Amino acid sequence: MKSCNSTKKGRWKCNALLILFLLCGCLHIHAQALRGTTGLLHAPTADMEKDKTFKFGGNVLDITPLRYEDFDVRYTFNYYLNITIFPWLEVGYTCTLNYANEGSTYFPEKVWGKYSNQDRSFYGRLRVWKEGWWKGWTPQIVVGLDDPGTHEASGGGEIASRNESGGNAFFMRYYIAMTKHIDFAGIGNLGTHVSYVIDRPANYPQAKGIAIGANFKIHTLGESWGNKLLNGFNLMAEYDARTVNIGAHYQLWKDHINLIAELNDGKYFSGGIYFKIHLK
């Protein structure tokens, strides 16, 4: 991997990450909405929603960083359902649309040029240690798995990509994540996150490594229009063990309607909307 200072582009990415780290954690927004699970943009965290929190939403995804290299189109879409059953357990289901190219030998001719199939994936997250349980400085710890059903030998063996196993493991990932929050009174809340990721989605070589990130939920004092506008922002920056990404979530109405936008690798835009309901 090139160092941050090797190119002008690399310096820009590193500077953007540093700025957001210093500027920008969560008070109530913890959604990794691009995947349909809790986290940052792509990097996992140990944040958990309140128990009995139900989320659903969808995104427009730039397929370039996803490596859907056989698509004739630039973008695809996904939608998801997510529920935090207990304070320590979250489960969810995500569908990502697949496009039938002209001349495809897999899809029938009648669906060529259409989004005609879906990649379905389940995921789960388990909190094994709560933030501050032992000492105030101790972080929260979560283990998680995404799309665990597609392995070599049709369900058993090593983690494998689609090219090796014939399955559609576009979003397969195992991880352990740690998160610590720092509150800045009258300004906001900073979340710092580090995780170890085993990532083997389709079309990518296996990645085993450290992912890091930070987010900052702005929470300024005062009742002015400007303060209310700023208080909806949750800024994010991360290195997801592959690329440096920046983005933000924004609350349109309390914590019920939220927008998300990101630049993957600093240049590929994806975005979406998700809705959150607290069932108690």
C-alpha positions in Angstrom: 0.0 0.0 0.0 1.3 3.5 -0.8 2.1 5.8 2.1 -0.2 8.7 2.7 2.5 11.2 1.5 3.4 9.4 -1.7 0.8 11.3 -3.9 -1.2 14.4 -3.7 -4.4 12.2 -3.8 -3.1 10.2 -0.9 -2.3 13.3 1.2 -5.8 14.6 0.5 -7.4 11.4 1.8 -5.2 11.3 4.9 -5.9 15.0 5.7 -9.6 14.4 5.3 -9.5 11.5 7.7 -7.4 13.5 10.2 -9.7 16.5 10.1 -12.8 14.3 10.7 -11.0 12.5 13.5 -10.3 15.8 15.2 -13.7 17.3 14.4 -15.7 14.2 14.8 -19.4 8.8 18.4 -22.7 8.8 18.7 -25.5 9.8 21.1 -28.3 8.0 19.3 -27.2 7.4 15.7 -25.2 4.2 15.3 -26.3 3.0 11.9 -24.0 1.4 9.3 -26.9 2.0 6.9 -24.9 1.2 3.7 -24.7 -2.4 4.8 -27.9 -2.4 6.9 -26.2 -3.0 10.2 -24.8 -0.9 13.0 -21.3 0.7 12.5 -19.7 3.5 10.5 -19.8 3.5 6.7 -18.2 0.2 6.1 -15.9 -0.3 9.1 -17.7 -2.1 12.0 -18.0 -0.6 15.5 -19.1 -1.9 18.9 -22.0 0.5 19.1 -25.4 -1.0 19.8 -28.9 0.5 19.5 -31.4 0.5 22.3 -33.2 -2.9 22.7 -36.4 -3.2 20.6 -35.1 -0.7 18.0 -36.4 -1.5 14.5 -34.8 0.0 11.4 -35.5 -0.3 7.7 -34.1 1.6 4.7 -32.4 1.5 1.4 -29.4 2.9 -0.5 -28.1 3.7 -3.9 -24.6 2.1 -4.2 -21.8 2.9 -6.5 -20.7 -0.6 -7.7 -17.1 0.4 -8.5 -15.8 -0.1 -5.0 -18.0 -3.1 -4.6 -16.3 -4.8 -7.6 -19.5 -5.8 -9.4 -17.3 -5.7 -12.4 -19.7 -7.6 -14.7 -22.5 -5.0 -14.5 -23.3 -2.8 -17.5 -24.5 -0.1 -15.1 -22.7 2.1 -12.6 -25.1 1.8 -9.6 -27.1 -0.8 -7.8 -29.5 -0.6 -4.9 -30.2 -2.4 -1.6 -32.8 -2.5 1.1 -32.8 -4.0 4.6 -34.6 -4.8 7.9 -32.8 -4.6 11.2 -33.8 -5.2 14.8 -32.0 -5.0 18.1 -33.8 -7.7 20.0 -31.9 -7.3 23.3 -29.3 -4.6 24.3 -26.7 -7.2 23.4 -28.1 -8.8 20.2 -28.8 -7.3 16.8 -29.9 -9.3 13.7 -30.8 -8.2 10.2 -31.5 -9.0 6.6 -30.2 -7.2 3.5 -31.1 -7.6 -0.2 -28.8 -6.1 -2.9 -30.2 -6.0 -6.4 -28.3 -7.7 -9.3 -28.5 -6.4 -12.8 -29.0 -8.6 -15.8 -26.6 -7.5 -18.5 -27.4 -7.6 -22.2 -26.3 -11.0 -23.6 -26.1 -12.6 -20.2 -25.8 -16.4 -20.2 -27.1 -16.7 -16.6 -30.3 -14.5 -16.9 -33.1 -15.2 -19.4 -33.3 -12.8 -22.3 -36.6 -11.3 -21.1 -34.9 -9.7 -18.1 -31.8 -8.4 -19.9 -31.3 -4.7 -19.0 -33.2 -4.9 -15.8 -32.5 -5.4 -12.1 -33.8 -8.9 -12.0 -32.2 -10.8 -9.0 -31.2 -10.2 -5.4 -28.2 -11.1 -3.3 -29.6 -11.9 0.1 -27.6 -11.9 3.3 -28.2 -12.2 7.0 -26.0 -10.8 9.7 -25.8 -10.8 13.5 -23.9 -8.8 16.2 -23.4 -9.8 19.8 -22.1 -7.5 22.6 -19.7 -9.3 24.8 -18.6 -6.4 27.0 -20.4 -3.2 27.8 -18.6 0.1 27.8 -17.5 1.1 31.3 -18.4 -2.2 32.9 -15.1 -2.6 34.8 -13.6 0.9 34.7 -14.8 4.1 33.1 -12.1 3.9 30.4 -12.9 0.3 29.3 -14.4 0.1 25.8 -17.4 -1.8 24.5 -16.7 -5.0 22.6 -18.9 -6.6 19.9 -18.4 -9.6 17.7 -20.2 -9.9 14.4 -20.7 -11.8 11.2 -22.1 -10.7 7.9 -23.5 -13.1 5.3 -22.2 -16.2 7.0 -24.1 -18.8 4.9 -21.9 -19.0 1.8 -18.7 -21.0 2.3 -16.6 -23.5 0.4 -18.2 -26.9 0.0 -21.8 -25.4 0.1 -21.8 -24.3 3.7 -18.6 -25.6 5.3 -15.0 -25.0 5.3 -13.0 -21.8 4.8 -14.3 -18.4 3.9 -14.4 -18.2 0.1 -15.3 -15.7 -2.6 -17.9 -16.2 -5.3 -15.3 -17.1 -7.8 -14.0 -20.0 -5.7 -17.2 -21.4 -4.2 -19.9 -20.6 -6.7 -21.8 -18.7 -4.0 -22.7 -15.1 -3.9 -20.7 -14.0 -0.9 -20.6 -10.3 -1.8 -20.6 -9.1 1.7 -19.1 -11.9 3.8 -17.2 -10.6 6.9 -16.3 -11.7 10.4 -15.0 -9.1 13.0 -14.4 -8.1 16.6 -14.8 -4.4 17.3 -14.1 -2.1 20.2 -15.6 1.4 20.8 -15.0 4.1 23.3 -17.0 7.4 23.5 -15.8 10.8 24.8 -18.4 13.5 25.6 -17.6 17.2 25.0 -20.1 19.2 27.0 -22.1 21.6 24.8 -20.3 20.5 21.6 -20.9 16.8 20.9 -19.9 13.2 21.4 -16.8 11.6 19.9 -16.7 7.9 19.2 -13.5 6.1 18.4 -13.5 2.6 16.9 -11.0 -0.1 16.2 -11.8 -3.6 14.8 -10.1 -6.7 13.5 -11.8 -7.8 10.3 -11.7 -11.0 8.2 -13.3 -9.9 5.0 -13.8 -12.2 1.9 -16.5 -10.8 -0.4 -16.8 -11.8 -4.0 -14.2 -10.6 -6.5 -11.8 -9.4 -3.7 -8.8 -11.1 -2.3 -9.2 -12.0 1.4 -8.5 -9.2 3.8 -7.4 -9.7 7.4 -6.5 -6.6 9.2 -7.3 -3.7 11.4 -10.0 -1.2 10.6 -10.2 2.1 12.4 -12.7 5.0 12.4 -14.2 7.9 14.3 -17.6 9.7 14.3 -18.8 12.9 15.9 -22.4 13.5 16.8 -22.8 17.3 17.0 -24.8 18.4 20.1 -24.5 22.1 20.5 -26.4 24.1 23.2 -29.0 26.8 22.4 -32.3 26.9 20.6 -31.3 28.9 17.5 -32.1 27.6 14.0 -28.4 27.1 13.3 -27.8 25.0 16.4 -30.8 22.9 15.6 -29.5 22.4 12.0 -26.0 21.3 13.2 -27.4 19.0 15.9 -28.7 16.6 13.2 -25.2 15.8 11.9 -23.1 12.7 12.6 -19.8 13.0 10.8 -17.8 9.9 10.0 -14.3 8.8 8.8 -12.8 5.4 8.6 -10.2 3.1 7.2 -12.1 -0.1 6.6 -9.0 -2.3 6.0 -9.2 -1.5 2.3 -10.0 2.1 1.7 -10.3 5.5 3.4 -13.9 6.6 3.4 -15.7 9.8 4.6 -19.4 10.5 5.1 -22.2 11.6 7.3 -25.6 10.8 8.7 -28.3 13.4 9.2 -31.5 13.4 11.2 -34.4 14.9 9.4 -37.0 14.3 12.1 -35.7 13.4 15.6 -34.2 9.9 15.4 -36.9 8.5 13.1 -35.8 9.6 9.6 -32.1 9.7 8.7 -30.1 10.4 5.6 -26.7 9.0 4.8 -24.0 9.9 2.3 -20.5 8.7 1.7 -17.5 9.0 -0.5 -15.9 5.5 -0.7 -12.1 5.9 -1.3 -12.7 9.6 -1.3 -14.5 9.6 -4.7 -17.3 7.0 -5.1 -20.6 8.4 -3.9 -23.3 6.2 -2.3 -26.3 7.4 -0.2 -29.6 6.4 1.2 -32.4 6.8 3.7 -33.4 4.8 6.7 -36.2 4.9 9.3 -36.0 4.0 12.9 -38.8 3.0 15.3 -38.3 2.3 19.0 -40.8 -0.5 19.8 -41.1 0.4 23.5 
